[in-house]
């Protein structure tokens, strides 16, 4: 079972993400600020991190750098979930070192497939 860590301070957005992914075979974790998100990432070693770049306690770019500095987390995909316009989101997430972005508000119809795209298909052997 893959573990997904959502770092999102806005409760309504967090509930929508969690509710949308609940039917799928994921272990879902949620942190509402950057400090607890970093601690949870270090302790739980998720397979994917979904990150709101506009957290109240730490800038997204700083949090990404802190996560990437942890050897066990350096290769974990980090996906920004942002309300920025697509051109800005693409440019900023690239500059920040994210593996991609998903626009807010998320679409419950396509969000699960957007998430699944960050996981390599399991070998059939």
CORSULJO-V47734 format. One line per field, one symbol per residue. ss: DSSP state (H for helix, E for strand, - for the rest). phi: phi as a letter, one per 40 degrees, with the letter a starting at -180 (. if undefined). Layout:
BEGIN
ss = ???
phi = ???
END
This chain:
BEGIN
ss = -EEEEEE---HHHHHHHHHHH----EEEEEE--HHHHHHHHHHH---EEEE--------HHHHHHHHH--HHH---EEEEEE---HHHHHHHHHHH---EEEE----HHHHHHHHH---------
phi = .cbbbbbaccdccccccccccdcccbcbbbbcacccccccccccfccabbbccbccbacdcccdccccccdcbdbccbbcbbccddccdcccccccgcciabccccbdcbddcccdccbcccccc
END
